[in-house]
Amino acid sequence: AVQLVESGGGSVQAGGSLTLSCATSGYTHSSLCVAWFRQTPGKEREAVAAVFPYGFTTMYADSVKGRFTISRDISSQTVFVQMSGLKPEDTATYYCAAKKYTCPSTKIATMKSADFYSWGQGTQVTVSS
């Protein structure tokens, strides 16, 4: 089974930056589609960034495009999301999720949490104004 461990959350002021990490294990890292979701109380998880398997193709939600950068390091089996220009509306619990072999959609807006079988424990990001 694929295991995911997140780290890097915290509190920042608006305009600040944070980098979240998602360490994977239990399966060939390059074969994984890894996505970052975020969730606020009372709302469904929304996918904000994803990296495709077998390469470095990425996609982003419109709400974070130009501010978030997802990347993967094959040697450490880790996926990162660098978040800059943070806004109070980015405040959420962030989760990484993985799926073997393929991403469930080529459009991040249609990527649902039910499409992923492996999840990290979540890490809180709080952005104050």
N, C-alpha and C positions, 0 to 999 in steps of 0.2 A: 504494500500500500504506500501511496505517496504521503509523506509527512511534510508539513509546512510550518516554519517558525518565523514569526514576524518580529521586527524590532525597529526602533527609531521614532516612535511617536513622541509627542510632547506638546508643550504650549509655546506659542510664538505670538508676536504682535503682527497685525496686518502688514503685508508687504514683506514679511520674513520668509525664510526658507527652512525646509526640513527634508531629510531623505529617509525613506522607509526601506527596509530590507526584508526580503522573504527568502529564507534558506530552505532549499528543497532536499529531500532524501527519499530513498526507497524506490526510485525509478530513474531511468536515463533522463537526465535533465533536459537535454536538447530535444527530446521527444515530447516535451510538455508545452501546452498552451498555458501561460500564466497570466492571470488578470488581477487587477486591483479593483475591489469594490469598496463602496463606502455606504454607511447607514447612519441615519439619525433616528431618534425615537419616534415611533409611529409611522415610519416610512419603510418602504422596501429597499433592499440593497440595490444600488445602481453601480454598474460597471463604469469605471472612469478611464482605465488604460489597460491595454493587453499587448502581449508579445506572442507572436506566432511560434509554433515549433519549427525546428529544422532551419532556423535562421534568426534574423533580427527584425523582421517586419513588425511594425507596431501600429496601434490605432488608439485614438483618444476620443473621449466625449467632448462635445463642443464646449462644455462648461470649464474644461481644464486645458484645452488645446492652447499651445503656446506658453503654458505655465508649468505643466508637468512633463517630465521625460521619463519614460520607462526604458530600462535596459537590462541586459542579462550578462552575467559573467559565468561562462561555462566551467571554468576551472574551479570556482568556488561553489558552483551550483546555486547561485543566488540571483534573484531578480530584485532590482532596485526601482524605486520611483522617486525621482528628484522633484520636489515641489517648491516652486518659487512664486513670488507675487501672491502669497497666500491671502485669502479673504476670509472674513468671518463666516461666510456661507460654506467654506470648505471644512468647517468644524464638523467632525463625524468620527465614528469608529471605522477604521480602515482594515479591510481584510484582503489577504491574498488567497487566490483560489487557483487550482490546477486541473487540467483535463489532459488525458493522454492523446497523443497523435494529431489532434486537430482542434482548432478553436471552433466553438459551436456556431459562430456566425462571422461573416465578414463585415458586419456593421455592429459597432459596439452598442448602439442604442437598442438592438434586439438581443443582446447577450444577457441571459437571465441567470440568477444564482442557481436555479434548479439544473442548469446545464453542467455544473461543475460538481465533482465528486469529492474533492479534497479541499480542505479549508484550514487556514491558520486560525489562531486564537483571537485575533483582532488587536489593534493598537489604537489608542485614542489620539486624535489630533485636535487641538483646541486653538483657534485663532481669535485673538481679542482685537477689538477696534481701538 
